[in-house]
Amino acid sequence: MALTYKISIFEAELDSSDNPTGKKNVGFEVTDDSDKSIYFINKAIEIGSKSDDEITDEAYTASKAQVDAWAAAKANIGKTFDPSSKKIV
């Protein structure tokens, strides 16, 4: 299973008065190539003096645990349980 991370959002975060907060909202559309399922995740990252690449890498790192949990939760979907052997096959 390979996961593809496509940037779906990359914009300044605004407060309730539409003022910049100093953060960038970075969203990923994560596609599992084994079944073409898609997971969307967004992270707000402090901008500071970071490049777009650094902001995106930080968002990826902040998202990784949730994306890995999503991928792991799908591991047995579509498999068959054999009651006689008490095993998933």
Secondary structure, 3 states (H helix, E strand, C coil): CCEEEEEEEEEEEECCCCCEEEEEEEEEEEEECCCCCEEEEEEEEECCCCCHHHHHHHHHHHHHHHHHHHHHHCCCCCCCEECCCCEEC
